[in-house]
Amino acid sequence: MLTPPQVAKQLGVNPDKIRYWIISGELKASNIALTRNKRPQYVISEADLAAFLERREVVPAPAVVRKPRRKLSEDTPDHIGRYMRGERVF
């Protein structure tokens, strides 16, 4: 069982961020405080932490597929060809 500061140290984030994830329901944790008047004392199981990290794993974006440039034909007028090549026409 791990405490929020221990998990924060492992992940390189602030312990408040871990508490936020617990309160929002993203990260499962158990409150082991004995009375209602005390501040919550959370503990996180290794399995819950592993499941949380697996859900948050970054997936790379798909590769961008670009259309090939249109080729100029032999009968393309000269001023259009220069325009398509990015040359100054006028």
N, CA, C and O atoms as CSV, one atom per row, in Angstrom:
chain,resi,resn,atom,element,x,y,z
A,1,MET,N,N,0.843,-1.179,0.000
A,1,MET,CA,C,0.000,0.000,0.000
A,1,MET,C,C,0.887,1.240,0.000
A,1,MET,O,O,1.886,1.314,0.715
A,2,LEU,N,N,0.498,2.202,-0.811
A,2,LEU,CA,C,1.272,3.427,-0.975
A,2,LEU,C,C,0.439,4.638,-0.550
A,2,LEU,O,O,-0.785,4.641,-0.676
A,3,THR,N,N,1.118,5.653,-0.051
A,3,THR,CA,C,0.447,6.904,0.313
A,3,THR,C,C,0.518,7.855,-0.883
A,3,THR,O,O,1.340,7.655,-1.777
A,4,PRO,N,N,-0.337,8.895,-0.913
A,4,PRO,CA,C,-0.270,9.856,-2.015
A,4,PRO,C,C,1.117,10.497,-2.188
A,4,PRO,O,O,1.555,10.652,-3.328
A,5,PRO,N,N,1.833,10.881,-1.108
A,5,PRO,CA,C,3.178,11.428,-1.331
A,5,PRO,C,C,4.140,10.417,-1.968
A,5,PRO,O,O,4.991,10.801,-2.770
A,6,GLN,N,N,4.014,9.144,-1.624
A,6,GLN,CA,C,4.874,8.124,-2.231
A,6,GLN,C,C,4.575,7.978,-3.720
A,6,GLN,O,O,5.491,7.884,-4.537
A,7,VAL,N,N,3.297,7.960,-4.067
A,7,VAL,CA,C,2.896,7.852,-5.476
A,7,VAL,C,C,3.336,9.104,-6.237
A,7,VAL,O,O,3.802,9.017,-7.373
A,8,ALA,N,N,3.182,10.264,-5.603
A,8,ALA,CA,C,3.588,11.520,-6.242
A,8,ALA,C,C,5.078,11.520,-6.543
A,8,ALA,O,O,5.504,11.986,-7.600
A,9,LYS,N,N,5.861,11.002,-5.622
A,9,LYS,CA,C,7.308,10.937,-5.836
A,9,LYS,C,C,7.640,10.002,-7.002
A,9,LYS,O,O,8.521,10.301,-7.809
A,10,GLN,N,N,6.937,8.877,-7.086
A,10,GLN,CA,C,7.158,7.925,-8.191
A,10,GLN,C,C,6.840,8.553,-9.543
A,10,GLN,O,O,7.561,8.355,-10.521
A,11,LEU,N,N,5.730,9.324,-9.583
A,11,LEU,CA,C,5.264,9.883,-10.848
A,11,LEU,C,C,5.853,11.256,-11.147
A,11,LEU,O,O,5.714,11.762,-12.260
A,12,GLY,N,N,6.509,11.861,-10.159
A,12,GLY,CA,C,7.100,13.180,-10.367
A,12,GLY,C,C,6.088,14.298,-10.416
A,12,GLY,O,O,6.265,15.272,-11.147
A,13,VAL,N,N,5.013,14.164,-9.630
A,13,VAL,CA,C,3.987,15.203,-9.565
A,13,VAL,C,C,3.788,15.628,-8.122
A,13,VAL,O,O,4.354,15.030,-7.207
A,14,ASN,N,N,2.983,16.663,-7.921
A,14,ASN,CA,C,2.670,17.163,-6.601
A,14,ASN,C,C,1.683,16.214,-5.903
A,14,ASN,O,O,0.791,15.680,-6.562
A,15,PRO,N,N,1.821,15.991,-4.585
A,15,PRO,CA,C,0.858,15.132,-3.874
A,15,PRO,C,C,-0.586,15.625,-3.980
A,15,PRO,O,O,-1.519,14.824,-3.917
A,16,ASP,N,N,-0.775,16.927,-4.139
A,16,ASP,CA,C,-2.134,17.454,-4.309
A,16,ASP,C,C,-2.765,16.934,-5.599
A,16,ASP,O,O,-3.978,16.731,-5.655
A,17,LYS,N,N,-1.958,16.720,-6.627
A,17,LYS,CA,C,-2.463,16.176,-7.888
A,17,LYS,C,C,-2.968,14.745,-7.676
A,17,LYS,O,O,-3.991,14.353,-8.238
A,18,ILE,N,N,-2.253,13.977,-6.872
A,18,ILE,CA,C,-2.679,12.603,-6.555
A,18,ILE,C,C,-4.009,12.648,-5.804
A,18,ILE,O,O,-4.917,11.875,-6.107
A,19,ARG,N,N,-4.127,13.539,-4.837
A,19,ARG,CA,C,-5.392,13.664,-4.091
A,19,ARG,C,C,-6.533,14.075,-5.013
A,19,ARG,O,O,-7.659,13.602,-4.858
A,20,TYR,N,N,-6.250,14.952,-5.971
A,20,TYR,CA,C,-7.264,15.363,-6.939
A,20,TYR,C,C,-7.740,14.157,-7.742
A,20,TYR,O,O,-8.942,13.972,-7.932
A,21,TRP,N,N,-6.790,13.327,-8.219
A,21,TRP,CA,C,-7.164,12.138,-8.985
A,21,TRP,C,C,-7.998,11.178,-8.135
A,21,TRP,O,O,-8.902,10.518,-8.647
A,22,ILE,N,N,-7.692,11.103,-6.833
A,22,ILE,CA,C,-8.458,10.227,-5.938
A,22,ILE,C,C,-9.872,10.768,-5.769
A,22,ILE,O,O,-10.842,10.021,-5.902
A,23,ILE,N,N,-9.995,12.064,-5.477
A,23,ILE,CA,C,-11.310,12.670,-5.235
A,23,ILE,C,C,-12.165,12.638,-6.501
A,23,ILE,O,O,-13.378,12.447,-6.426
A,24,SER,N,N,-11.533,12.825,-7.668
A,24,SER,CA,C,-12.294,12.816,-8.925
A,24,SER,C,C,-12.692,11.403,-9.360
A,24,SER,O,O,-13.517,11.237,-10.259
A,25,GLY,N,N,-12.105,10.383,-8.720
A,25,GLY,CA,C,-12.451,9.007,-9.048
A,25,GLY,C,C,-11.554,8.369,-10.097
A,25,GLY,O,O,-11.750,7.204,-10.445
A,26,GLU,N,N,-10.572,9.108,-10.608
A,26,GLU,CA,C,-9.674,8.544,-11.615
A,26,GLU,C,C,-8.745,7.494,-11.016
A,26,GLU,O,O,-8.412,6.508,-11.674
A,27,LEU,N,N,-8.327,7.704,-9.772
A,27,LEU,CA,C,-7.402,6.791,-9.092
A,27,LEU,C,C,-8.108,6.221,-7.872
A,27,LEU,O,O,-8.550,6.967,-6.998
A,28,LYS,N,N,-8.214,4.892,-7.813
A,28,LYS,CA,C,-8.874,4.250,-6.678
A,28,LYS,C,C,-7.952,4.283,-5.461
A,28,LYS,O,O,-6.747,4.054,-5.568
A,29,ALA,N,N,-8.548,4.574,-4.296
A,29,ALA,CA,C,-7.794,4.604,-3.043
A,29,ALA,C,C,-8.753,4.306,-1.902
A,29,ALA,O,O,-9.968,4.445,-2.039
A,30,SER,N,N,-8.188,3.894,-0.775
A,30,SER,CA,C,-8.985,3.626,0.425
A,30,SER,C,C,-8.657,4.674,1.469
A,30,SER,O,O,-7.498,5.042,1.660
A,31,ASN,N,N,-9.705,5.152,2.148
A,31,ASN,CA,C,-9.520,6.117,3.227
A,31,ASN,C,C,-9.393,5.326,4.530
A,31,ASN,O,O,-10.313,4.600,4.908
A,32,ILE,N,N,-8.255,5.466,5.216
A,32,ILE,CA,C,-8.037,4.696,6.441
A,32,ILE,C,C,-8.159,5.560,7.694
A,32,ILE,O,O,-7.762,5.132,8.778
A,33,ALA,N,N,-8.708,6.779,7.559
A,33,ALA,CA,C,-8.920,7.645,8.722
A,33,ALA,C,C,-9.962,6.982,9.627
A,33,ALA,O,O,-10.943,6.416,9.146
A,34,LEU,N,N,-9.738,7.059,10.948
A,34,LEU,CA,C,-10.614,6.376,11.897
A,34,LEU,C,C,-11.900,7.134,12.185
A,34,LEU,O,O,-12.924,6.502,12.444
A,35,THR,N,N,-11.890,8.443,12.152
A,35,THR,CA,C,-13.100,9.212,12.458
A,35,THR,C,C,-13.432,10.138,11.298
A,35,THR,O,O,-12.602,10.401,10.428
A,36,ARG,N,N,-14.653,10.617,11.309
A,36,ARG,CA,C,-15.097,11.515,10.250
A,36,ARG,C,C,-14.483,12.908,10.382
A,36,ARG,O,O,-14.359,13.617,9.383
A,37,ASN,N,N,-14.102,13.308,11.580
A,37,ASN,CA,C,-13.582,14.649,11.802
A,37,ASN,C,C,-12.135,14.806,11.339
A,37,ASN,O,O,-11.664,15.927,11.146
A,38,LYS,N,N,-11.440,13.703,11.162
A,38,LYS,CA,C,-10.050,13.771,10.737
A,38,LYS,C,C,-9.960,13.966,9.229
A,38,LYS,O,O,-10.872,13.636,8.471
A,39,ARG,N,N,-8.832,14.512,8.834
A,39,ARG,CA,C,-8.539,14.645,7.408
A,39,ARG,C,C,-8.400,13.240,6.820
A,39,ARG,O,O,-7.856,12.348,7.471
A,40,PRO,N,N,-8.889,13.037,5.590
A,40,PRO,CA,C,-8.782,11.694,4.997
A,40,PRO,C,C,-7.322,11.260,4.857
A,40,PRO,O,O,-6.447,12.057,4.519
A,41,GLN,N,N,-7.088,9.990,5.122
A,41,GLN,CA,C,-5.765,9.399,4.944
A,41,GLN,C,C,-5.910,8.281,3.919
A,41,GLN,O,O,-6.418,7.200,4.216
A,42,TYR,N,N,-5.454,8.571,2.718
A,42,TYR,CA,C,-5.626,7.625,1.624
A,42,TYR,C,C,-4.426,6.697,1.491
A,42,TYR,O,O,-3.285,7.080,1.747
A,43,VAL,N,N,-4.718,5.469,1.084
A,43,VAL,CA,C,-3.697,4.518,0.680
A,43,VAL,C,C,-4.117,3.942,-0.671
A,43,VAL,O,O,-5.299,3.736,-0.943
A,44,ILE,N,N,-3.117,3.691,-1.501
A,44,ILE,CA,C,-3.365,3.238,-2.865
A,44,ILE,C,C,-2.674,1.886,-3.045
A,44,ILE,O,O,-1.490,1.738,-2.744
A,45,SER,N,N,-3.417,0.919,-3.533
A,45,SER,CA,C,-2.809,-0.396,-3.761
A,45,SER,C,C,-1.977,-0.353,-5.046
A,45,SER,O,O,-2.225,0.453,-5.942
A,46,GLU,N,N,-0.995,-1.234,-5.108
A,46,GLU,CA,C,-0.118,-1.307,-6.278
A,46,GLU,C,C,-0.932,-1.661,-7.532
A,46,GLU,O,O,-0.656,-1.153,-8.619
A,47,ALA,N,N,-1.928,-2.527,-7.373
A,47,ALA,CA,C,-2.755,-2.937,-8.516
A,47,ALA,C,C,-3.581,-1.764,-9.040
A,47,ALA,O,O,-3.706,-1.584,-10.252
A,48,ASP,N,N,-4.148,-0.963,-8.127
A,48,ASP,CA,C,-4.930,0.202,-8.550
A,48,ASP,C,C,-4.040,1.233,-9.243
A,48,ASP,O,O,-4.455,1.858,-10.220
A,49,LEU,N,N,-2.825,1.411,-8.742
A,49,LEU,CA,C,-1.895,2.346,-9.372
A,49,LEU,C,C,-1.516,1.854,-10.772
A,49,LEU,O,O,-1.450,2.648,-11.710
A,50,ALA,N,N,-1.270,0.563,-10.913
A,50,ALA,CA,C,-0.917,0.000,-12.226
A,50,ALA,C,C,-2.073,0.167,-13.217
A,50,ALA,O,O,-1.852,0.507,-14.379
A,51,ALA,N,N,-3.303,-0.072,-12.755
A,51,ALA,CA,C,-4.472,0.086,-13.624
A,51,ALA,C,C,-4.642,1.556,-14.035
A,51,ALA,O,O,-4.962,1.847,-15.187
A,52,PHE,N,N,-4.428,2.464,-13.101
A,52,PHE,CA,C,-4.520,3.895,-13.384
A,52,PHE,C,C,-3.492,4.303,-14.443
A,52,PHE,O,O,-3.818,5.016,-15.392
A,53,LEU,N,N,-2.255,3.846,-14.272
A,53,LEU,CA,C,-1.202,4.200,-15.221
A,53,LEU,C,C,-1.465,3.602,-16.596
A,53,LEU,O,O,-1.146,4.218,-17.613
A,54,GLU,N,N,-2.035,2.427,-16.633
A,54,GLU,CA,C,-2.354,1.788,-17.910
A,54,GLU,C,C,-3.434,2.566,-18.657
A,54,GLU,O,O,-3.364,2.722,-19.876
A,55,ARG,N,N,-4.442,3.058,-17.912
A,55,ARG,CA,C,-5.508,3.851,-18.535
A,55,ARG,C,C,-4.983,5.178,-19.068
A,55,ARG,O,O,-5.492,5.688,-20.066
A,56,ARG,N,N,-3.983,5.734,-18.423
A,56,ARG,CA,C,-3.456,7.043,-18.795
A,56,ARG,C,C,-2.286,6.967,-19.767
A,56,ARG,O,O,-1.662,7.988,-20.056
A,57,GLU,N,N,-1.979,5.785,-20.274
A,57,GLU,CA,C,-0.851,5.620,-21.178
A,57,GLU,C,C,-1.074,6.439,-22.447
A,57,GLU,O,O,-2.170,6.446,-23.009
A,58,VAL,N,N,-0.045,7.113,-22.882
A,58,VAL,CA,C,-0.133,7.966,-24.063
A,58,VAL,C,C,-0.039,7.115,-25.315
A,58,VAL,O,O,0.844,6.267,-25.448
A,59,VAL,N,N,-0.960,7.354,-26.223
A,59,VAL,CA,C,-0.981,6.647,-27.497
A,59,VAL,C,C,-0.511,7.628,-28.565
A,59,VAL,O,O,-1.052,8.731,-28.654
A,60,PRO,N,N,0.474,7.263,-29.375
A,60,PRO,CA,C,0.957,8.198,-30.387
A,60,PRO,C,C,-0.121,8.524,-31.417
A,60,PRO,O,O,-0.958,7.685,-31.748
A,61,ALA,N,N,-0.085,9.742,-31.911
A,61,ALA,CA,C,-1.047,10.185,-32.920
A,61,ALA,C,C,-0.774,9.466,-34.235
A,61,ALA,O,O,0.372,9.132,-34.537
A,62,PRO,N,N,-1.821,9.229,-35.016
A,62,PRO,CA,C,-1.610,8.576,-36.299
A,62,PRO,C,C,-0.783,9.468,-37.228
A,62,PRO,O,O,-0.821,10.694,-37.121
A,63,ALA,N,N,-0.052,8.853,-38.123
A,63,ALA,CA,C,0.786,9.601,-39.054
A,63,ALA,C,C,-0.088,10.402,-40.012
A,63,ALA,O,O,-1.144,9.939,-40.444
A,64,VAL,N,N,0.359,11.587,-40.331
A,64,VAL,CA,C,-0.371,12.459,-41.250
A,64,VAL,C,C,-0.039,12.029,-42.677
A,64,VAL,O,O,1.127,11.919,-43.055
A,65,VAL,N,N,-1.078,11.792,-43.450
A,65,VAL,CA,C,-0.899,11.404,-44.847
A,65,VAL,C,C,-1.206,12.630,-45.698
A,65,VAL,O,O,-2.308,13.176,-45.652
A,66,ARG,N,N,-0.228,13.046,-46.463
A,66,ARG,CA,C,-0.408,14.229,-47.303
A,66,ARG,C,C,-0.631,13.815,-48.751
A,66,ARG,O,O,-0.102,12.809,-49.223
A,67,LYS,N,N,-1.428,14.619,-49.436
A,67,LYS,CA,C,-1.659,14.374,-50.852
A,67,LYS,C,C,-0.407,14.781,-51.626
A,67,LYS,O,O,0.240,15.771,-51.285
A,68,PRO,N,N,-0.068,14.027,-52.657
A,68,PRO,CA,C,1.080,14.434,-53.464
A,68,PRO,C,C,0.747,15.706,-54.248
A,68,PRO,O,O,-0.408,15.959,-54.592
A,69,ARG,N,N,1.789,16.498,-54.521
A,69,ARG,CA,C,1.572,17.715,-55.296
A,69,ARG,C,C,1.157,17.363,-56.721
A,69,ARG,O,O,1.594,16.367,-57.297
A,70,ARG,N,N,0.319,18.196,-57.249
A,70,ARG,CA,C,-0.123,17.998,-58.620
A,70,ARG,C,C,1.013,18.341,-59.569
A,70,ARG,O,O,1.657,19.380,-59.428
A,71,LYS,N,N,1.255,17.476,-60.525
A,71,LYS,CA,C,2.325,17.716,-61.494
A,71,LYS,C,C,1.792,18.552,-62.646
A,71,LYS,O,O,0.630,18.449,-63.041
A,72,LEU,N,N,2.666,19.366,-63.156
A,72,LEU,CA,C,2.289,20.207,-64.297
A,72,LEU,C,C,2.389,19.395,-65.574
A,72,LEU,O,O,3.329,18.625,-65.768
A,73,SER,N,N,1.416,19.578,-66.430
A,73,SER,CA,C,1.466,18.887,-67.718
A,73,SER,C,C,2.207,19.767,-68.721
A,73,SER,O,O,2.485,20.936,-68.453
A,74,GLU,N,N,2.510,19.210,-69.839
A,74,GLU,CA,C,3.248,19.930,-70.883
A,74,GLU,C,C,2.450,21.108,-71.430
A,74,GLU,O,O,3.030,22.117,-71.829
A,75,ASP,N,N,1.101,20.984,-71.450
A,75,ASP,CA,C,0.292,22.044,-72.051
A,75,ASP,C,C,-0.215,23.057,-71.015
A,75,ASP,O,O,-1.115,23.838,-71.323
A,76,THR,N,N,0.340,23.062,-69.792
A,76,THR,CA,C,-0.038,24.053,-68.788
A,76,THR,C,C,0.522,25.408,-69.212
A,76,THR,O,O,1.711,25.518,-69.512
A,77,PRO,N,N,-0.322,26.441,-69.239
A,77,PRO,CA,C,0.187,27.774,-69.614
A,77,PRO,C,C,1.313,28.198,-68.665
A,77,PRO,O,O,1.319,27.830,-67.490
A,78,ASP,N,N,2.251,28.965,-69.182
A,78,ASP,CA,C,3.450,29.336,-68.439
A,78,ASP,C,C,3.124,30.097,-67.155
A,78,ASP,O,O,3.717,29.814,-66.114
A,79,HIS,N,N,2.189,31.062,-67.203
A,79,HIS,CA,C,1.894,31.850,-66.001
A,79,HIS,C,C,1.258,30.992,-64.897
A,79,HIS,O,O,1.482,31.274,-63.720
A,80,ILE,N,N,0.491,29.978,-65.225
A,80,ILE,CA,C,-0.090,29.082,-64.221
A,80,ILE,C,C,0.997,28.200,-63.629
A,80,ILE,O,O,1.011,27.957,-62.422
A,81,GLY,N,N,1.893,27.728,-64.454
A,81,GLY,CA,C,3.001,26.906,-63.968
A,81,GLY,C,C,3.879,27.672,-62.997
A,81,GLY,O,O,4.284,27.139,-61.964
A,82,ARG,N,N,4.178,28.939,-63.330
A,82,ARG,CA,C,4.986,29.749,-62.417
A,82,ARG,C,C,4.241,29.988,-61.102
A,82,ARG,O,O,4.846,29.961,-60.030
A,83,TYR,N,N,2.931,30.222,-61.184
A,83,TYR,CA,C,2.122,30.436,-59.980
A,83,TYR,C,C,2.140,29.196,-59.091
A,83,TYR,O,O,2.281,29.305,-57.873
A,84,MET,N,N,1.997,28.023,-59.695
A,84,MET,CA,C,1.958,26.781,-58.920
A,84,MET,C,C,3.319,26.452,-58.303
A,84,MET,O,O,3.384,25.777,-57.275
A,85,ARG,N,N,4.393,26.919,-58.916
A,85,ARG,CA,C,5.733,26.714,-58.352
A,85,ARG,C,C,6.043,27.740,-57.286
A,85,ARG,O,O,7.093,27.662,-56.648
A,86,GLY,N,N,5.159,28.702,-57.074
A,86,GLY,CA,C,5.356,29.716,-56.047
A,86,GLY,C,C,6.140,30.910,-56.516
A,86,GLY,O,O,6.589,31.721,-55.706
A,87,GLU,N,N,6.309,31.028,-57.818
A,87,GLU,CA,C,7.020,32.190,-58.361
A,87,GLU,C,C,6.063,33.366,-58.485
A,87,GLU,O,O,4.845,33.197,-58.540
A,88,ARG,N,N,6.629,34.531,-58.528
A,88,ARG,CA,C,5.806,35.747,-58.677
A,88,ARG,C,C,5.313,35.826,-60.118
A,88,ARG,O,O,6.112,35.733,-61.049
A,89,VAL,N,N,4.019,35.995,-60.310
A,89,VAL,CA,C,3.434,35.964,-61.642
A,89,VAL,C,C,3.309,37.367,-62.207
A,89,VAL,O,O,3.613,37.584,-63.380
A,90,PHE,N,N,2.876,38.315,-61.410
A,90,PHE,CA,C,2.630,39.672,-61.922
A,90,PHE,C,C,3.618,40.646,-61.348
A,90,PHE,O,O,3.567,41.835,-61.664
